[in-house]
């Protein structure tokens, strides 16, 4: 006879067959999606003679010679250029675009629709449409092959992204909270900084990640508007493909180094990112 304590203990529900199938499908899907990155990562640690060994070796003695060789080339300066241009353009985009988005979300005026349409058009146009105007203007202003030039062009395209994304989050903040703060004597800027902005932190994090991602991964403008001094990391990786041969070890190490900051940044703010991307999906 079972004791009352054992009888009162709740039984753990067994996983159904459908749930096991769903879990298996999710794991397989994750492996399929992550396969290119995992393959690139393991290739960056393989010795040169084992990279294209057939059949492929799953177990090998890892080496960091590709990373040491990569860091001793011009890639080190290119990595720094990418970091400076991406971080600076992201910060400036948020400093300028967030107040602009708040203004468009709260202020109602006749040209609201036209301004929003102009902002959207600057982001929807293909990058190649602006190549010649930017190149001619940069040559006249002596901004070709400069980090400042990259920051300006990334700022131009990230501003529209910040304004459109943050405007949605600001419109979701109840006006009654701001009105209550005004009644208590808070200023407009004080209300914005102490109430509205903290409530929109998930959207701010998601917007910052997208701005940094678009700037960091840019290849087209970095290839057209830079030569040697302001070369970015994605362009530097391509330079390892030359007529003498392709150094696949350094290419794999460079690709891993290019992906690393974005992955780390996304993991640091992953909670805000998930909340920011899912905000508005379910209305209360």
C-alpha positions in Angstrom: 0.0 0.0 0.0 1.4 3.3 -1.0 1.8 6.0 1.6 -0.3 9.3 1.5 2.9 11.3 0.8 3.6 9.2 -2.3 0.0 9.4 -3.4 -0.1 13.2 -3.1 3.1 13.6 -5.0 2.2 14.9 -8.5 3.3 12.8 -11.4 5.5 14.3 -14.0 3.8 14.3 -17.3 5.6 12.2 -19.9 6.6 13.9 -23.1 4.3 12.9 -25.9 5.5 11.6 -29.2 4.5 14.8 -30.9 6.5 16.9 -28.5 9.6 14.7 -29.0 9.2 15.1 -32.8 8.9 18.9 -32.3 12.0 19.0 -30.2 13.9 16.9 -32.7 12.8 19.1 -35.6 13.9 22.2 -33.7 17.4 20.7 -33.0 17.8 19.7 -36.6 16.7 23.1 -37.8 19.2 24.8 -35.4 22.0 22.6 -36.7 21.1 23.3 -40.3 21.1 27.1 -39.6 24.3 27.0 -37.6 26.2 24.6 -39.9 27.9 27.4 -42.0 29.1 29.2 -38.9 30.2 26.0 -37.2 32.0 24.8 -40.3 33.7 28.2 -40.7 34.7 28.1 -37.0 36.2 24.7 -37.1 38.1 25.5 -40.3 39.7 28.5 -38.6 41.2 26.2 -36.0 42.3 23.5 -38.4 45.9 23.2 -39.6 46.4 24.3 -43.2 47.0 20.8 -44.5 43.8 19.4 -43.0 41.3 22.1 -44.1 40.4 20.2 -47.3 41.4 16.7 -46.2 39.0 14.0 -47.6 37.3 12.5 -45.8 36.9 15.5 -43.5 38.4 15.1 -40.1 36.0 15.7 -37.2 38.7 15.4 -34.6 42.0 17.3 -34.9 44.5 19.2 -32.9 43.3 22.8 -33.0 45.8 25.6 -33.8 45.6 29.4 -33.5 48.2 30.0 -36.2 45.6 31.4 -38.6 44.5 34.0 -36.0 48.1 35.0 -35.2 48.9 35.3 -38.9 45.7 37.3 -39.5 46.4 39.7 -36.6 49.9 40.4 -37.9 48.5 41.8 -41.2 46.6 44.9 -42.1 43.4 43.2 -40.8 44.2 44.6 -37.3 43.8 48.2 -38.5 40.7 47.2 -40.7 39.1 45.7 -37.6 39.7 48.8 -35.7 38.2 50.9 -38.5 35.1 48.8 -38.6 34.7 49.1 -34.8 35.1 52.9 -34.8 32.8 53.5 -37.7 30.1 51.1 -36.5 30.0 52.2 -32.8 30.3 55.9 -33.6 27.6 55.8 -36.3 25.3 53.8 -34.0 25.7 56.2 -31.1 25.2 59.3 -33.3 22.1 57.6 -35.0 20.5 57.0 -31.6 21.4 60.5 -30.2 19.8 62.2 -33.3 17.2 59.7 -34.3 15.6 58.9 -30.9 14.5 62.6 -30.2 13.3 62.9 -33.8 11.2 59.8 -33.5 9.8 61.0 -30.2 8.9 64.3 -31.9 7.1 62.6 -34.8 5.3 60.3 -32.3 4.0 63.1 -30.1 3.8 66.3 -32.2 1.0 66.5 -34.8 1.5 68.9 -37.6 0.5 69.2 -41.3 3.8 67.9 -42.8 4.0 64.8 -40.5 3.1 62.4 -43.3 5.5 64.0 -45.9 8.4 63.9 -43.5 7.8 60.3 -42.6 7.6 59.4 -46.2 10.9 61.2 -47.0 12.6 59.3 -44.1 11.3 56.0 -45.3 12.3 56.7 -48.9 15.9 57.2 -47.9 16.0 53.7 -46.4 14.1 51.9 -49.1 16.2 53.1 -52.0 18.9 50.6 -53.2 22.4 51.5 -52.1 23.7 51.6 -55.6 21.4 54.5 -56.4 23.4 56.8 -54.0 26.9 55.5 -55.1 27.8 58.1 -57.7 26.4 61.1 -55.7 28.3 60.0 -52.6 31.5 59.3 -54.5 31.5 62.7 -56.3 30.6 64.6 -53.0 33.3 62.7 -51.1 35.9 63.3 -53.7 35.1 67.0 -53.6 35.2 67.1 -49.8 38.3 64.9 -49.6 36.5 62.2 -47.5 37.4 59.2 -49.7 39.3 56.6 -47.7 38.5 58.2 -44.3 36.7 56.7 -41.3 34.8 60.0 -41.0 33.3 59.4 -44.4 32.1 55.9 -43.4 30.6 57.3 -40.3 28.6 59.9 -42.2 27.3 57.5 -44.8 26.3 54.9 -42.1 24.7 57.7 -40.1 22.7 58.7 -43.2 21.1 55.3 -43.6 20.8 54.4 -39.9 18.9 57.5 -39.0 15.8 56.5 -41.0 15.9 53.0 -39.3 16.1 54.6 -35.8 13.3 57.0 -36.5 10.9 54.4 -37.9 11.6 51.8 -35.3 11.6 54.0 -32.2 8.5 55.9 -33.4 6.4 52.7 -33.0 7.7 52.2 -29.5 7.1 55.8 -28.4 3.5 55.6 -29.7 3.0 52.6 -27.5 3.8 54.5 -24.4 0.6 55.9 -22.8 0.4 59.7 -22.9 -1.2 59.6 -19.4 2.2 58.8 -17.9 3.7 61.9 -19.5 0.8 64.1 -18.5 1.1 62.9 -14.9 4.8 63.8 -14.9 4.0 67.2 -16.2 1.5 67.8 -13.5 4.1 66.9 -10.9 6.4 69.6 -12.4 8.6 67.6 -14.7 9.9 69.2 -17.9 9.4 67.8 -21.4 13.0 66.6 -21.6 12.9 65.3 -18.0 9.7 63.2 -18.8 11.4 61.9 -22.0 14.6 60.9 -20.2 13.1 59.5 -17.0 9.8 57.9 -18.1 9.5 57.4 -21.8 13.0 56.3 -22.6 13.3 53.7 -19.9 9.9 52.2 -21.0 11.2 52.0 -24.5 14.5 50.3 -23.5 13.7 47.0 -25.4 13.1 48.9 -28.6 16.2 51.0 -28.1 18.3 47.9 -27.7 16.8 46.2 -30.8 17.4 49.4 -32.8 21.0 49.7 -31.6 21.7 46.1 -32.6 20.3 46.6 -36.1 22.2 49.9 -36.6 25.4 48.3 -35.5 24.8 45.2 -37.6 24.1 47.1 -40.8 27.2 49.3 -40.3 29.5 46.4 -39.3 28.4 44.2 -42.2 28.6 46.8 -44.8 30.7 45.8 -47.8 29.5 47.8 -50.7 30.2 51.4 -49.5 33.4 50.3 -47.7 34.7 48.8 -51.0 33.8 51.8 -53.1 34.7 54.7 -50.7 37.9 53.3 -49.1 41.3 52.3 -50.3 43.9 51.4 -47.6 43.7 53.8 -44.7 40.0 53.3 -43.9 39.5 49.7 -45.1 37.0 47.8 -43.0 37.2 44.2 -41.8 34.8 42.7 -44.5 36.8 44.2 -47.3 40.1 43.1 -45.7 38.9 39.5 -45.6 38.3 39.5 -49.3 41.9 40.7 -49.9 43.1 37.3 -48.8 41.7 36.0 -52.1 44.4 36.9 -54.6 45.9 35.6 -57.8 48.6 33.7 -55.9 46.0 31.6 -54.0 43.3 31.8 -51.4 44.4 31.5 -47.8 41.4 29.7 -46.5 42.7 29.5 -43.0 43.0 33.3 -42.7 39.7 33.8 -44.6 38.0 31.5 -42.0 39.7 33.3 -39.1 38.7 36.7 -40.5 35.1 35.6 -41.0 34.9 34.4 -37.5 36.4 37.6 -36.2 33.9 39.6 -38.2 31.0 37.7 -36.7 32.3 37.7 -33.2 31.4 41.3 -32.1 27.8 41.0 -33.4 27.3 37.7 -31.6 28.7 39.0 -28.4 26.7 42.2 -28.5 23.5 40.3 -29.3 24.1 37.9 -26.4 24.7 40.8 -24.0 21.4 42.5 -24.8 19.5 39.4 -25.8 16.7 39.9 -23.3 16.0 43.4 -24.5 16.3 42.3 -28.1 13.7 39.6 -27.7 11.3 41.9 -25.9 12.0 44.7 -28.5 11.3 42.4 -31.5 8.1 40.9 -30.0 6.7 44.2 -28.7 3.5 45.0 -30.4 3.0 41.4 -31.6 0.3 40.9 -28.9 -2.0 43.8 -27.9 -3.3 43.9 -24.4 
